[in-house]
């Protein structure tokens, strides 16, 4: 997941850990973009082949491919990693974390 036309990587996760449907991923992308870049027209969800341990180059430090979920440090600092992971893992509906993300953003001064 990336925003700003590829300028910022928000999240990476191997497909083997994704238990939600693609439309859920798109909604999650929009929520993350609202916290980070606020340019949803340029936010993209893509599937790429990359080995664990490799990186994705982009502005804002790029991203990492890990054996799990990698969340951009700026987003992770909001305390949302557990909620994001639960959505990707299919144990929580994406709508259930919307308020949680908004509250985290307000508490951390990003909204």
C-alpha positions in Angstrom: 0.0 0.0 0.0 1.4 3.4 -1.0 0.4 7.0 -1.2 1.4 10.2 -2.9 1.8 8.5 -6.3 4.4 6.1 -4.8 6.1 8.7 -2.7 5.3 6.9 0.6 5.0 3.2 1.3 2.4 2.7 4.0 2.3 -1.0 4.5 3.7 -4.3 3.1 2.6 -7.8 3.8 3.2 -11.2 2.2 0.0 -12.4 0.6 0.1 -15.6 2.8 -0.9 -13.4 5.8 -3.8 -11.6 4.0 -7.1 -13.2 5.1 -9.4 -10.3 4.1 -10.9 -9.6 0.7 -9.4 -7.1 -1.7 -12.2 -4.5 -1.2 -11.3 -4.5 2.5 -7.7 -3.8 1.6 -8.8 -0.8 -0.5 -10.8 0.6 2.4 -7.9 0.1 4.7 -5.6 1.9 2.2 -8.0 4.8 2.2 -8.0 5.0 6.0 -4.2 4.9 6.1 -3.9 7.5 3.4 -6.2 9.8 5.3 -3.7 9.6 8.2 -0.6 10.0 6.2 -0.9 11.7 2.9 -4.5 12.8 2.4 -4.3 12.4 -1.4 -6.5 9.3 -2.0 -6.5 9.8 -5.7 -2.8 8.9 -5.7 -3.0 6.0 -3.2 -2.4 2.6 -4.7 -2.7 -1.0 -3.7 -0.4 -3.2 -5.6 0.8 -6.8 -5.6 4.5 -7.3 -6.3 6.9 -10.2 -6.2 9.7 -9.4 -3.7 11.8 -11.6 -1.4 11.6 -11.3 2.4 14.4 -8.9 3.5 14.2 -6.7 0.4 13.1 -3.2 0.3 10.9 -0.9 -1.6 12.3 2.4 -2.6 10.2 5.5 -2.3 10.3 8.9 -0.6 9.8 9.1 3.2 12.3 6.2 3.6 10.7 3.5 1.4 9.5 0.3 2.9 10.6 -3.2 3.9 9.5 -6.6 3.0 9.3 -8.6 6.2 7.8 -12.0 7.1 4.7 -10.3 8.6 3.2 -6.9 8.4 5.5 -3.9 7.9 3.8 -0.5 8.7 5.5 2.8 8.0 7.1 4.1 11.3 5.0 7.2 11.2 1.8 5.2 11.1 3.1 2.7 13.6 3.9 5.5 16.0 0.1 6.2 16.1 -0.4 2.9 17.9 -2.6 1.4 15.1 -0.5 -1.6 14.1 -2.6 -4.1 16.1 -5.8 -2.9 14.6 -4.4 -2.9 11.0 -3.0 -6.4 11.5 -6.4 -7.6 12.7 -8.1 -6.3 9.6 -5.5 -7.9 7.3 -5.7 -11.1 9.2 -9.5 -11.2 8.8 -10.3 -11.1 12.5 -11.8 -7.6 12.5 -13.9 -5.8 9.9 -12.3 -2.7 8.5 -15.3 -0.5 9.6 -14.6 -1.5 13.2 -11.2 0.3 13.2 -12.3 3.6 11.6 -13.0 5.4 14.8 -9.9 3.9 16.5 -7.7 5.3 13.7 -9.4 8.7 13.9 -8.9 8.8 17.7 -5.2 7.8 17.3 -4.6 10.4 14.7 -6.2 13.2 16.9 -4.2 12.1 19.9 -1.0 12.2 17.9 -1.7 15.4 16.1 -2.0 14.1 12.6 -5.6 15.3 12.1 
